[in-house]
Amino acid sequence: MDSALPAAVSARLHLQLATLERAGIAPLQALAMLELPASEQGRARQAKQLLEAGQPLALAGRLAGLFTPLEAAVIAAACVGGSPALAHQRLGERANTRAAQAKALRSRLLLPAFVLLLALLVMPLPALVAGSLSPVWYLGRIVLLGAAAAGLFHLGRELYRRQQAAEDWPLRAELEGLLLLLPLLGPLTVRTQAQRFFENLGLLLECGLPAVDAVRWAASTLRIQRIREDFESALPALAAGSSLHAVAESWRYLGDRTVLGTLATGEGSGRVPELLQRYAAQEATQVSDRVEALATWLPRLLYAALALGLAWSMISGFASLLRRTIE
């Protein structure tokens, strides 16, 4: 899964832990001082109990559901290298970004959803006025369309939940393959997944993980199976001693191939983590701009389609009413 906690809660958790760590407060006391929603306090108490039982912070947080496996790997590596404060800071900032993006997306979807609901109510009205549609059928049609929309929403949410949980589900490979072939959405999906991979890879390398382990953990965060397997295909070569740049040449889902130059420069200068994170930040901005453009134009296309549908419904309905009046 992407996050053991909601993104906004995860951001608050990691930023608090970063602050407390920099203040010299031990993890055991820090967990007791966390300010989290009441629904998540039980996880902090469980993590504290695991720490008291001798478990390291990363494992205690993962077992208690405070950290994802990736977050636990980042924190464990940072603890080996010294203080995990920087790791918590990075994780908190990333979670803050995810929370802001999700909030913006939800706000953008509210108006199109309302307009679609309004259209479902208005489109049958001309037929109702013309008498070709009875009030019972009008209400039944609204209920049927509402039930269909709710069913599609719940189906989409369930498929998303299973994908986030990395569960196997029927036709997963086929549906993901179809998604990657779609105009606009396919390339955008590849670029989004690749950006996440390189962002996580840079963070893991910065915390001191060997390249083979960093690639394994970074790939495990990807939800498109075909893309995840593409990055994981490099693990044997990395374990045998190949460089990141060498194995990256064989990856098909790089998103933006300029990352190859970033890897080559980073390995030549010994600054792979720094340059990868800089590349990932720039790529995140470009991906965000494309998502923003898509989120701006798709509702406009929806509104245009609904306007045409409403116009056709009204014209046909009142034409039918006029014919009846003449007859």
Residue, then its C-alpha position, 0 to 999 in steps of 0.5 A: m500500500d502507498s500509505a499505512l495512514p491517510a496522507a495528511v495524518s502521515a505527514r503530521l506523524h513524520l514531521q512531528l517525529a522529525t521535530l522531536e528527534r532533532a530536539g533530542i527526544a528518544p523514540l519511546q518518549a516521542l511516540a507518547m507525545l505524538e498528536l494524532p487523530a483519536s482513531e490513530q492513537g491506538r497505532a501509536r500506543q501499539a508501536k510504543q509497546l513494541l519499542e518497549a519490547g525491544q523492537p527497533l523503531a522502523l519495525a515497531g512502526r510498520l507492525a503497528g501500522l504507522f509506517t508502510p514497508l517503504e517508510a520502514a525501510v527508509i527509517a531503518a536505513a537512516c537509523v543505521g546511518g545515525s539520526p532518522a530526522l532527515a528521513h522523517q522530514r522527507l517522508g512528511e514533506r512527500a505525504n504533505t504533497r500527496a495530501a494537497q494533490a488529493k484534496a485538489l483532485r477531490s475539489r475539482l471532481l465535485l462540480p462535474a459530479f454535480v453537473l452530471l447529477l443535474a443533467l440526469l434530472v433535467m434531460p428526461l423533463p421534456a419527455l415528461v412534459a410532452g407526456s411520452l414519459s409518465p411520472v412513475w417512469y421518470l422517477g424510476r429512470i432517475v433511481l435506475l441511473g442513480a443506482a448504476a452510477a453508484g454501482l460504477f463508483h463502488l466498483g471503481r473504488e473497490l478496484y482501486r482499493r485492491q490495486q493499492a493493496a497489491e491484491d490479485w484480481p481478475l483481469r488485472a493485467e488486461l485492464e492495466g495493459l489497456l490503461l497503458l495503451l490509452p491516449l494521454l492517460g497511458p503515457l501519463t500513468v507511465r510517467t507518474q509511476a516512473q517519477r514515483f520510482f525514482e523519487n523513492l529510489g533517491l530517498l532510499l539511496e540517500c538513507g544508505l541502502p545498497a542499490v539492489d535493495a533500494v531498487r527492490w523497495a522503490a519498485s515495490t511501491l508501484r501499483i501497475q504490475r507491468i511497470r513494477e516488473d520492468f524495474e524489478s527485472a534489473l535486480p539480478a544484474l544489480a546484485a551481480g555488480s552492474s551500475l544503475h545507469a547500465v541496468a536503466e538502459s534496459w528499462r522500458y518504462l522510464g517515463d522521461r529518458t533524460v533520467l539516464g543522463t542523470l544517473a550517468t552524471g550521478e554515478g560519475s560524480g558520486r551524487v546519485p541520490e542528490l541528482l535523482q531527487r532533484y530530477a524527481a522533483q522537476e519531473a513531479t512538477q511536469v507531471s502535476d502540470r499535465v494532470e492539471a491540464l487534464a483535470t481542466w479539459l476533461p470536465r469541459l468536454l463533459y460539460a459540452a457533451l452534456a449540453l449537447g445531450l440536453a439540447w437534443s433531449m429538449i428539442s426532441g421532447f418539445a418537437s414531440l409535444l408540438r406534433r401532438t398539439i398540432e394533431 
